[in-house]
Amino acid sequence: MDRLTQLESFVSVATRGSLTAAAKAEGVAPAIIGRRIDALEERLGVKLLLRTTRRLTLTHEGSAYLEDCQRLLAEFANAEASVSAGGVKASGHLRVTAPAGFGRRHVAPLVPRFHVLHPEVTISLNLSDRVVDVAGESFDCAVRVGDLPDSSLVSLRLADNRRRCVATPEFLRRHGTPRHPSELARFACLTLSSDASQTRGWAFRVGSAQGEAEIVHMKPTGPLDCSDGQVLHDWCLAGHGIAWRSSWEIEAEVEAGLLVPLLDDYAAPPNGIYAVFPQRKHLALRVRLWLDFLKAEYGRPEFWSAG
């Protein structure tokens, strides 16, 4: 049995939640999909899916394998497009959505550049901090930052994103420098207000009593908080306190010496910056080229320090 077909059927079942839905999408009988999954599990020697009459769930191995399969299938589609497209030009309308703050800085400047490369593609960019229903609202692609919830969308990791504590040199001269996350309690910290996200607080990797590093969440306080992350960023640059910001937001200021990173030895592992898009057998050429363009741009270290 063709290995690629097995991978495609596994991804289809996992993202759609049932053998029946996957079979309907492929135009085959559910029993055929079931045999493909059985053959895949037998070849790998692990159980990927737990199936009952009522529900289907991924095992731990299945969840890890799903992410790898989605990446491989996306790369395979891009590889085919690069040779089969030949002299065909990308055309049509591309609809993209991204978080407002990240989108203003790191998506909007790329849109005109992509259009110059592919002038027959028209582009609509939607910037919103709500979680947009990509398939339901007919978007071709969404750029998202952070851990992704389970969904039927395909994800492509574009870059890593870290959270770092930062403050201005002047603030540190006046108030000192924290050496451990626990010392943040005595500093003015700029935090998101309770009606915003980030409800678990700031994350750090700290050694436990057993000597192993574990992720702990803290909720520092200060005289100023705000529901808007850009305002916190501006307050931090003005020297009003310590902020916990994403690397995509502060990298240029750190490079320029305007902000000083703090507590990097305790930084939590990075999360990701992703492109997500609906599960489709054949992505339009304009979408594949946009994904390749984002991956290439975000893969350049100088991109993030350019401001």
C-alpha positions, 0 to 999 in steps of 0.5 A: 500500500502506498505510504503517502496514501496512508499518511494522507488518510491518517491526517484526514481522519485525525483532523476530521475526527472520524473515518466516515468524514475522511472517507466521504472527503476522499470518495471511498468507503470507510472500510478502506480508510480503516485498512489504511490506518491499520496498515500504517499502525502495523508498519510503525508498530505503534497505536496512533488512534483510539477508536470506539463506536462513539469517538476517535482520539489520538494517542500521544504518539499519534499527536506527535506523528500528526504534526510531522505528517502535516509538515511533510505533506505541505513540503511535498505539495510545495516541492511538486508545485515548484516543478509542475507549475513551470511557467504558470503564474500565480493569480487570483485573490489571496485572503490572509489574517493575522493578530493585530500587533504581530500583523502590523509589524511582521505581516503587513510589510511583506504583503506589498513585497509579495505582490511585486513578486506576483503582480497577478495576485490580489491580496486582502489582509485582515488584522484582528486579535480574535481567533478567526474561523479560517475555513468558515470565513473563507481565509486562505491562511492565518498567521498565529503566534503561540501554542495552537489549539486542536483543530482541523487546520493544517499548520506550518511552523514558520519560526520560534517565538520566545517570551523575554523580560525586558526593561530600559537601561535607565530603569535598571540603573534606578531600581536594580536588576532582578537575578531570579524570577522570585525577585520580580515581586519587588519591582514595578512590572507592566502586566496585562489587565485581568480582562485580557489574555495571559491569565496564567501569568509569566512563565519561567523554567525554574529548578525544583527541589529534586533538581529538575527544571520545571515551568512555573507561572507567576503573576507579578504586579505593579502600579500600571496594567493595560489590556493592550500589549502595545501600550505595555511595550510603549510604557516599558520603552518609556522606563515605567517598569519591567515587561514580559514581551514576545521576541518578535516585538522587542528584538529590534529594541534589544539589538539597539540597546534600548531594552535590556533582556532579563532572566534569560537563564530562566526563560521558558521554552519557545513556542511557535509562529505558525501559518495555518490553513484549511485541509485541502488536497491541492493548495492553490499556487498563490497560497503555496507561494505565500507560505514559501515566502513567509517561511523564507522571510521569517527564517532570516535572523536579520528579519526580526532585528530589523524593526 
